[in-house]
Amino acid sequence: MCGIAGFTHRQTGSDRRLIRDAIGSLAHRGPDRIGVFETDHVALGVARLSIRDIEEGDQPITSAGGDVTIAFNGEIYNDVELRRELSKLGHRFRTQSDTEVVLEAYRQWGKDCFGRLRGMFAVALWTESERRLVLARDRLGIKPLYIYRRGSDVYFGSEIKAILAHPDVERRLNPTALEFYLCFNYVPSPLSMVAGIEKLRPGHWFEWTDGAVESGAYWRLARRDNREWEFEEAREELDRLMGSAVREHMASDVPLGIWLSGGLDSSTVLHYAAEHSREPLKTFSISFQGRSFDESRYFREMASRYGTEHHELDLNPDLDLQDALEEMVHYADEPLADSGALPVWYLSKLSRRHVTVALSGEGADELFGGYVAYRADALVRRFAVVPPFLRRLALKAFRLWPVSDDKVSFEYKAKRFLEGSLFDPDVAHFFWYGGFSPLERPIIMPGSTHGKSSQLFRAFPPDWQTDALNRYLWFDQAYYLPDDILFKCDRMSMAHSLEVRPPFLDHRIVEFAACLPARFKIRGARQKYILRDLMRDRLPRPILKGRKEGFDIPSNDWLRTVLRPLLLDTLTHDAVAKSPLRADRVEALLARHLDRRENLGVPLWGLLILFLWMRHWRIEWVPPAAASAVPSRMAGSTTT
């Protein structure tokens, strides 16, 4: 696992200090070794976290003939198979690293090699004789990669900070990304919150050849298999795939552990990991003592059942929450309104004291229908028979209900559902995740509409139109999973030099789940039905029957108490006035929340993170009129 960065200098010329500054900004991703490769046309850098082939896996690696060089971040789980195949084709290897396997695979098959890789990765490959740079990202977007184009040159990095290390990159707020952020609580690919910098989409490649660029997809999330699965047959296939994926994800030359939340997904990973481990496994958990969403009784039962070496931390106001938020903003690079990033931060910090690699349960909810949002999607369609005026009356009545600090309270969920039921079902789906509604966004950000966000739903592939559930699973796998769930997991874990691997996101499992009918995923009130059925005789009954909690924090309470000073110091009138948002509307939100007239912890958390981020990274908002009047150093830059 590593951080990678680089740039071409066809037009800008070479400053050899820049690549060292860029890759130095990623030292947390790879504290073991810094490596740099430079020619007259390109500079590549790697910050290495040694996981496999510790002695020989330093990077960048150049091919034996000296023509092709690779900078690689990630893990390839079928590298032994590929090495064997490439050896038969005449390739010779100098190391045991998976990085060199990717290098030789590219030399053999070109960009087609990416479709042969099984794992998580972001990679840069430079061919000197052709002056060609090829970038690629894994299918699900587990590993990040950002791109910035300036004239005929391109800069890239695992994180935005590697690109911001270049003094010629302007730090401007992207207003389109901000609109999406207010709607979704995250910024969907290929956008980033910094104007001009974009994410390479999952499953895509980008090619720069002496100034000319081209991009495309090597994999798309599709329902390719028309097979009609019998339930028992599908259950057996899922068992086989999970066993294989977890076994492969455990390959490591350094200590490895399991993130254990007490839910079905992480417990499933622990079960399969225990089958393949000769030693007691290490498990790591976060508790929320005294909170309704605390799952400590479940993960302690699992740790005891499997005899793990268990470690846990209680997340409470006595911790240095303000300092943690300030640090998170630095390492996240982009604002993320998902408050679950805070427990992931502390979980990563706890885990890194004992291990360098951790397995997690990310992805199962998006594959098999685990979020309560999917039940809300189905309910809101049936609720459409209720006249809108009655829904508005019900919402008005619930707003008279006493305000609870608990974000998972009945009062909060009822208000959220009733408000969402007033919108189109597609709009309601991403409203469940906590963003501003189509009615709220134009008030807080003048000119904002829900048209841009709705366009994403219009891009559904035809083979995902079979039913509403699969449409929403496609959307969440394409956007919510890589740009929220995997984003926070990568940034929070790599901030502590910890590699996290999600076995559920082995692309064979993803493609298998895509082929299953909706009734295998949700049956009545039972979500992730096939996964629960698979584990029914393997996991304790409370785990199988337990409700979905996820990583949550009491944001309503903490923003009124321990984080109140930070909230008021950050969302000042002057700070908001220098953004596209209306300062008076933000002040009204603050007043309504702090006076306990309404629970607004979710939107205020997103605004707090946004303005902390702008302040930390010195990101400026330039109004359109002012921007057009000032010559831009980004002239000639286009999207990827």
N, C-alpha and C positions, 0 to 999 in steps of 0.2 A: 504494500500500500504506500502511495506516495502523493506528493503534490507535483504538478508539472506546469511549466510556463515556457513561453517563447515568443519570438516575433521574427518576421522577415524584415530586411532592410534594403529592399530594391530601390526605394525612393528616399528613405529617411537617413540612410547612412548608418554606420555602426558605432555605437558607444558601448564598449565592453563592460562598463559599470552597470548598465541597465539590466542585463540578464541576471546579474548577481543580486541586484536590488529586488527584482521581480521574484526570483526563486527564494530569496531570503525572507520575503514576506510570507512564505508558505512553510517556514521551518517547523511549525507546529504539526503539519501533516506528515513531515518526514524528518525527525530530529536526528536520525542516525548518520546520514551522509548527504552532503550537497554535491551534485555533479553538474557540469556545464559542458556543452558542445557548441562551438562557434566556427562559422566559415564567413566568407565575404557576403553571403546572401541570407544567412539565418543564424539564430541563436536559440538553443534549447537548454532548459534547465530542469533538474529533478531534485526534489527533497525527499529522501528515501526513509521509509519506516520499514525496517527489515522484518519480514514475516517468514518467507521461505527462501531457501538457498542463501542463507545469511552471509556466507563468506564470499560468494562469487557473483551476487546479483546486483552489483552497483550499476548505476545508469548515469547518462545515456549509454546505450550499447550500439556500436557500429558493426555492420556486417563485415565478413572476412575480406571482401574486396574493397571495402572502404567507401562504398557508394551510398548505402542506406543506413540511416541512424534513427533510433527509436527512443522516445521518452514515454514511459508507461505508468499509469496509475490503476491499480486494481488487482484482481485475482482471476486466473483462468483455471477452471476445475477439470477440464478435459485436456490439459497440456500434455499428459503422458501419452494419450492416444494420438494427438497431433504430432508429437515428437516422433513417435514410431512411424507414422505415415510419411512424414517429411524425410526421415532418415532413409526410407526405402526409395524416395525420389532423388536422393543424392545430397541432401543437405547435411552439413556437419555442425555439431554444437560444441561450444567451448565452455558452457555453464549448464547448470541444472535448473535455471530460472525459467519461469513461464514467460518472462519478458522476451527472452531470446526466441522462444517458440513463436510468439506473435510476430517478431521481426522476420523470421524465416517463412512463416505462413504468408506474410504480405509479399515477400519476394517471390513466392511461388504462385499465389493466386490473386495478387493485387487487392483491390477493395472487396472482392468476393470473400476474402478471408474473414471479414468481420462476422458474416453469417455462420461461420464454422466455430466461432468461439463460444464457449459456455462459461459464463461468469459475469463479473461486474468490471467495467473498465472505462477509462478515458485515455486516448492514445494519440500521440503525434508521431508521424513518420516522415522523415525528410530524405528525398532522393537528390543528391548533389548534381548528378549528370543531367537531370531534367529540371532542376530548380523547382522541385515540386514538394509541397507540404500537404499531407493528408491528415486530417483530424477525424476522429470517430468517437462515438459514445455508446455505451451498452444499451440493450434493447429497452429496459425499463427505466433508465435514467438513475440508476443507483449511484453512479459516480458523476460528478458535475464537470462541465466544461463551458467556459465563456469565450466569446470571440468579439473582437473590436476591429473594425476596418478603418484605416486612415489613408486616404488616397489609394495607392496601389499596394499598400502593405497591410499585413494582418498581425494582430497581437492576440494571444490566447493565454488562458490560465485556468487552473482548477478552481480558483476563486477570483472574484472581482479585484481584490486588493493587489493581485499580481499584475493586473492591467493598469490599475491606478498608480502603480509604481512608476509608470512612464509620465514625465511631466507634461507631455503634449496631449494627454487625455483629459478632456473637460469633465468636471464633476457637476453635471446638470441632472435635475430631476426629470424623469420621463412621465409626462402627465397621462399618457395612455396606460402605462403600467399602474399608475396610481389609481385610475378608475377601476381597473381589474382588482387591485388590492382591496379597495373599499367594498367591492362586491364579493370577492371570494375569500378574503383574508390571506391571500398569497398572490404571487405574480406568475401567471401561466407562461410556459415556454411558447415562443422563443424570446419573449420580452424579459428585460431586467429593469430594475428601478432607476438605473443610470442610463440616461439617453445615449444611444450609440453602441452600448454594450448589449449583446444578446447571448442567450443560452443556446448551445447546440441542442437540437431536439433529441430526445431518446431515440435510439435506433437509426440515427442519421450519420452521414459523413459529410465533410466539407473539404474541398480540394482547392489549393492555391497553386497556380503554375505560372511563375514569372509575372505575377500581377493579375492574371486572369483567374476568376473564381467560378466554382461550380459546386452544387450540393445536391444531395439526394438521400433517399431512405434505403437501407439494406434490409429492414424488417418493419413490418407493420402489425399492429394488434388486430388480428383478423380471426373470424370463425371459419377456419379452413376445412375442418373435418365435418363432413356431412353425415357421419356415422350416427346412428340412433343407438345410444348407449342403454343397456339394461343397468338398473341401479346397482345390483351386486357386482356386475362386471366393472362398472365405473369405480365402485368402492375399492375393489382389489387393485385397480390401476393406480388410484390415488395413494394407496398404501405402498405400492412398489416405487412410485415416483418420490414420495416423501422420504422413504428409507434411503434411496440413492442420493437425493439432494442433500440431506443432512450429513450423510457420510462424507460426501465430497466437500461440503463446506467446513468440515472439521480438520481438513488438511492444514497443518501449521507446524512450524519449527519453534514456536514460542507459546507461552501459556495461553489457554483458551477457556472461556466461560460462557454462561448462558444468561441473557437478560430474562428475568422471570417476573411477570406482572401479576400472576394469579389467574389470568384468563385462559381461554381454550387454546389460543394460538401459541403463546410461549410455552405452555404446558405440553403441547404436542411436540414442539421442537425439543424440549427437554426429554421427553419419552424416547424419541428416536435417537437422540444423542447418547442417552444412557445405554441403548442397545449396542452402540459402537465404541463405547469407552471402557477401557480396562481399569481406569483409575476413577475415583470419585470426582464428579464434575464440580466446578465452582459456579455458583449462581448469585445473581445480584438483583436487588429489588429496592424500590422506593415505597415507603409507607406514608399514609396521611392520617396519623392517629387522631381519632375523634371526629373524623369527617365521614359523611355518608358514603363516599365513594372509595373509602379505604379498602384495599383488597389483601391486607396482610394475612388474614386468616387463611386465605386460599393459597398464596405462594408459600407460606410456612408449611402447610400441609403437603404441598408438592415437594418442597425441599426435604422434608422428613421422609416422605415416601421413597424418594430416590437416593437418599443418603448423601446429599450434596454438601459441599463446604459452602455454607450460605452466608452472605453479607447483605446487610440492608441499612438504609438511612431513612430517618423520618424527616420529611420535608415540612418545616414549620417556620413561623415568623422569627424564631430566634436565630436562624441562619442569616448570613450576609446577603439578603435578597437583592438589595440595591447594587452592591458591587457585582453580583452575578449577572444582573441585567446589563450593566455597563460593559462587562466583558463579553457577554453573548452578542451584543450589538457589533462589537469589533470582529468577532470570528464569523458571524453569520453573513456579513457583507451586504445582504439585502434585508429589509424588514420582513418579518414573518409574524402575523398576528396570532398564530397558534400558540396559546399559552402553555401547551404541552411541551414546548421546547425547554421550559425551565426544569421540570423533573428530569428530562433527558440529559440536560447539562449536569445535574448532580449525580445522576446514575452513571454517566460516563466518567465523571471525576472519581467516583467510588470504584468503578470497575478497573480503571487504569492503575490503581494501587496494587492490583493483584494479577492482572492479565493484560495482554496486548491485543487479543482478538475476542470478540463476543458474538454469539449468534442471537438473532432476534426473531420475533414473530411478525414483523411488518409484511403487509401484502395480503394476508389471508382475508381480511375484511373486504377488500376491493375485489378479490377473486370470487369469493363465495357468498357475498351479500351479508356482511356482519354488522353494518352500521344500522342504528335505529332509523337513520334517514331513509333507508329503503322501505321500511314499513310506513313511514310518514308519506313517502311518495305514493304508495298504493292507497293509503287512507285519504289523501287529499283529492285523489281522483273520484273516490266514492262520495266524498264530502261535497263535491261540486253540485249535487242535487239540492243542497241547502241554499236557499236564496242568499245572495251576497249581503243584503241588509241585515239578515239574521246573524250572519257570521260577524258583521261589524258590531252588532249589539252584544254578542257574546264576548268579543274582544274587549269592548268597553267595560263590560261587567267584570272581567278578569283583571282589568287594570285597577279596579278598586280593591282587589285582593291584597292582603298585607304582603309587603316585600320581604322576601327571604334572601339571606346572603348566599344560599346554596344554589349554584348554577344548575344542578340536576333536580331541583325541586319541581313538584307538580305544577305549581304556579308559573314558574319560568317556562317549562315545556309547553304548557297550555297556551300561554300568550304567544310563544314563538310559532306554534302550529296554527293558531287562529289567524295570525298576521300573514303567515305564508300561504294559507288557504285562499287569500284574496288575490293571489297572483297566478299567472300561468304555471302549470305543473313543472315545466322545465326551469322556470325562474325560481320556483319554490325549492327545487332540489338544492341549488347552491346557497339559498337563503338559510337552509337548516344548519349550515356550518358556521353561521355567526356573523356574516357580513352585513353591511347596510342594505336595506331594502331598496327597490326601485323608487319608492316614494322618498326615502331619506337621502339618497345620494345626491340628487340635484339640489337639495337644500344645503347640504354641507359642502358640496363642490359644484358651484354653478356651471351649467353646461353639460354635466354628466348625464348620460342616459344608460338604459340597460341594453341598448342596441348592440354594443360591442360584445358584451358577455353572451347575448343570445346567439350571436353568429357562431360561437364555438359549438353550440348544440346543433346548428344546421349542418355541421361537417360530419355527422354520423356516417360511417361506412354503411352501405346498404345491408350487409350481412349482419349488422347489429340492430336492425330495425324490427326484429321478430317480436319483441315485447318490451314493455317499459323498463323492467328490471335490467335487462341486458344493455339497454341504451345508457342507463345511469352507471352501470358497472364500467362500460366503455369510457364514459366521460371521466370517472374517477381514476381509472387506470391510466388514462392519457394525460390528466392534468393534476388532480388532487394528490395522487400517489407520488409522482416524481417531484412536484413543485411545492408540496407541503410536507408530507410524511417523510419521504426520503431526504428532502432538503434539510429538515431539522435534525434527522438522524445523522447525516453526514457531517454537518457543520458542528453540532454539539459534541459528537464523538471525536472527530479529528482535531478539534480544539484541544483535546487532551491526549492526542496521539494514540487513539484507540481505533482499531479497525472493527467495524460492525458488518456482519454478513446476514442477509435475510434469505434462508433456504426456500421459503414459499415463493420467492421470485425467480427461482430457476425457470428459464423460459419454457421448459418442457411442461412444468406444472401450470404456468400461465396459459399456454396454448391448450392444454387439456381442459382447464376450467372454462375457457372460452367456448368450448364445444358442448358443454353440459347444458341441458334445459334448465329453465328457471326453477322448476319444481324440485330439482336436486339441491338448489341453493337456499331457497326459502319455502317452507311448507307450513302454512298457517302462521303461528307465532314463532315457529322454530327457525332461527336464522343459521346460516352455515350448516344446513341440514346434513349434507353428505360428510362433512368433516366431523360433526358431532356423532354421527352414526358410526364412522370409522373408529372413533376413540371411545365408544360407549363402554367397552369392557376393559379399557386400558387406563382410564383416568378416573379419579374419585368423582362420585356423583355431584358434589357441590361445584366442581369445576365445570362439568357438563351442563348443569342447570343454572349456573350463575349468570347474572345479567351482564351485559357489556358495559364496562365503566371506562376503560381507556385511561390514559394519563391526563388527569385534569388537575386544576388548582383552584382554590377558592378566590378567584380573581375579584369577585364582587366585594368580598370582605377585605382582602388585602389592599385593594385600591382605596378603601375608606379608612384604613388603619396604617399598617406598617409601611406601605408604599405611597401613602397620600402625599408626603413631602416631595418625593420624586415626581409624582404625577403633576403636582401644581408647579413645580420648578421647571418642568419640561414643556407642558402645554400652556405656555404663557401667551398673552395676547400678541406680543411682538413676534414671537417665534411663528405662531400660526399665520399672522398677517403676511409673513414672507413666503407663504406657500399658496397653492391654489385653493386652499380651504377657507371657509368663512370663520373668522375668529369668534364672532358673536355666537355662531351656532355651536362651536366647540365649547365655548364657555357655558352655553345652555345645557349641553350634555353633562358637563362637569357638575353643574349645580343640581341637576335632577338626580344624578347618581349619589353625590356626596350628601344630599339632603334626604336620601332614602325614599325619594318619590318613585324611583324606577331603578331596576337593575340594569345597568349599562356597562358592566364590567368587561364584556366581550368586545364591543366596539372601542371602548376607552383603552383597553389593553393594546389593541392594534394601533391606535393613534399614539399612545405612549412609545411603543417600539419604533414607529415611523419617525417621530421627532427626535428620539434619542439617536437614531441612525443618521438622520440628516445633520445633527449637531456634531456627532463623532466624526463622520467622514467628510464634513464640510460640503455637503451637497446643496446646491443652490437651485432655486426655482427662478427661471427667467420667463416672464410673461411673453406670449407669442409676438406682440408688437415690438418689445424690446429685443427679442431674439432675432427678429428679421432685420433690425437696424444695426446689429453688431456683426461684423464678419466672423464666421465660425471657422475654427481650426479643424472642424470635422468635414469641411467641404470635400465632396467626392466620396464620402462614406455612404454605403448602402447597406440594406439588411442582408443577412445571410440566407 
